Amino acid sequence: MLTFPPAVKVFVATQAIDGRKGAYSLAAMVRSVFRHDPFSGNLYVFFTRRLDRVRVLYWDRSGFALWTKRLEKGRFRASMSADGRLRATDIEYAELALVLEGIDLAGSRRRARWVPRKAAAVAMDKVLARVG
């Protein structure tokens, strides 16, 4: 399994892609469709139409790395957008690890997390500024 620092973000494509696309085609898609910088070091996850393959693209300081996993049996449980538009949604690295292990996240929910007081106060100030 891939390991990355906590600062790395994970973005998943909301529609299936052609599994024959290479690193440069996927990087062009990241730039033109998602409006993200493919050289940022973030992970970009793409599922194929049959949902039996997943491709993870990232920049590792010296070139693009393209990681592929193909299931011999079964399909990935990727959440695709109902409107048919291709865009990127962000997930946590832990969620990506679960999806790659074949765990369906559709029925799962995240528990409330502790937020440091200072960050919570700043967030509350922003909300109050919009309202007031």
VORO-498558 format. One record per residue (C-alpha): x, y, z; residue number from 1; residue in one letter. Coordinates in steps of 0.1 Angstrom, whole numbers, padded with zeros to 4 digits. Last residue first. Example, Ala and Ser with C-alpha at 12.3 -4.5 7.8 and 13.67 -1.06 7.14 Angstrom:
<sites>
px py pz kolke dovo
0137 -0011 0071 2 S
0123 -0045 0078 1 A
</sites>
This chain:
<sites>
px py pz kolke dovo
-0239 0396 0104 132 G
-0244 0362 0089 131 V
-0212 0360 0069 130 R
-0191 0375 0097 129 A
-0207 0351 0122 128 L
-0196 0321 0101 127 V
-0161 0334 0098 126 K
-0159 0341 0135 125 D
-0171 0305 0142 124 M
-0143 0291 0120 123 A
-0117 0312 0139 122 V
-0131 0301 0172 121 A
-0131 0264 0161 120 A
-0095 0267 0150 119 A
-0085 0282 0184 118 K
-0104 0256 0204 117 R
-0089 0227 0186 116 P
-0115 0205 0168 115 V
-0125 0171 0182 114 W
-0142 0149 0157 113 R
-0177 0138 0151 112 A
-0181 0103 0138 111 R
-0179 0096 0101 110 R
-0206 0076 0084 109 R
-0206 0042 0067 108 S
-0234 0028 0045 107 G
-0219 0037 0012 106 A
-0183 0031 0023 105 L
-0180 -0004 0006 104 D
-0148 -0021 0016 103 I
-0128 -0036 -0013 102 G
-0092 -0031 0001 101 E
-0087 -0002 -0023 100 L
-0119 0014 -0009 99 V
-0106 0011 0026 98 L
-0072 0026 0018 97 A
-0089 0055 0000 96 L
-0110 0062 0031 95 E
-0079 0063 0052 94 A
-0063 0088 0028 93 Y
-0093 0112 0033 92 E
-0116 0120 0005 91 I
-0118 0149 -0019 90 D
-0143 0150 -0048 89 T
-0131 0156 -0083 88 A
-0152 0164 -0113 87 R
-0167 0146 -0143 86 L
-0204 0153 -0148 85 R
-0228 0124 -0152 84 G
-0255 0139 -0130 83 D
-0256 0108 -0107 82 A
-0220 0113 -0096 81 S
-0201 0081 -0091 80 M
-0194 0065 -0057 79 S
-0168 0038 -0062 78 A
-0174 0003 -0049 77 R
-0146 -0016 -0066 76 F
-0156 -0047 -0086 75 R
-0153 -0084 -0081 74 G
-0127 -0109 -0091 73 K
-0091 -0104 -0105 72 E
-0091 -0069 -0093 71 L
-0067 -0046 -0111 70 R
-0046 -0020 -0091 69 K
-0027 0007 -0109 68 T
-0001 0032 -0096 67 W
0009 0060 -0119 66 L
0039 0081 -0108 65 A
0046 0114 -0126 64 F
0082 0127 -0124 63 G
0110 0139 -0103 62 S
0093 0155 -0073 61 R
0068 0126 -0068 60 D
0038 0138 -0089 59 W
0007 0117 -0084 58 Y
-0017 0095 -0103 57 L
-0037 0066 -0088 56 V
-0054 0043 -0112 55 R
-0082 0019 -0102 54 V
-0093 -0012 -0121 53 R
-0123 -0035 -0119 52 D
-0148 -0007 -0120 51 L
-0160 -0017 -0155 50 R
-0157 0019 -0166 49 R
-0123 0025 -0151 48 T
-0117 0042 -0117 47 F
-0096 0073 -0113 46 F
-0078 0085 -0082 45 V
-0057 0117 -0081 44 Y
-0032 0119 -0052 43 L
-0017 0153 -0043 42 N
0019 0161 -0050 41 G
0011 0196 -0064 40 S
0024 0189 -0099 39 F
-0011 0180 -0112 38 P
-0022 0215 -0104 37 D
-0060 0214 -0101 36 H
-0087 0228 -0125 35 R
-0106 0195 -0122 34 F
-0113 0193 -0160 33 V
-0083 0210 -0176 32 S
-0054 0204 -0151 31 R
-0065 0170 -0137 30 V
-0075 0158 -0172 29 M
-0040 0168 -0185 28 A
-0025 0148 -0157 27 A
-0046 0118 -0167 26 L
-0035 0121 -0203 25 S
0001 0125 -0192 24 Y
0000 0095 -0168 23 A
-0016 0071 -0193 22 G
-0052 0066 -0204 21 K
-0060 0030 -0214 20 R
-0085 0026 -0186 19 G
-0109 0051 -0201 18 D
-0124 0070 -0172 17 I
-0152 0065 -0148 16 A
-0170 0095 -0133 15 Q
-0167 0112 -0100 14 T
-0129 0114 -0101 13 A
-0114 0110 -0066 12 V
-0091 0135 -0050 11 F
-0067 0127 -0021 10 V
-0048 0154 -0003 9 K
-0012 0151 0009 8 V
-0006 0170 0041 7 A
-0008 0137 0062 6 P
0024 0124 0047 5 P
0021 0095 0022 4 F
0021 0057 0022 3 T
0011 0035 -0007 2 L
0000 0000 0000 1 M
</sites>
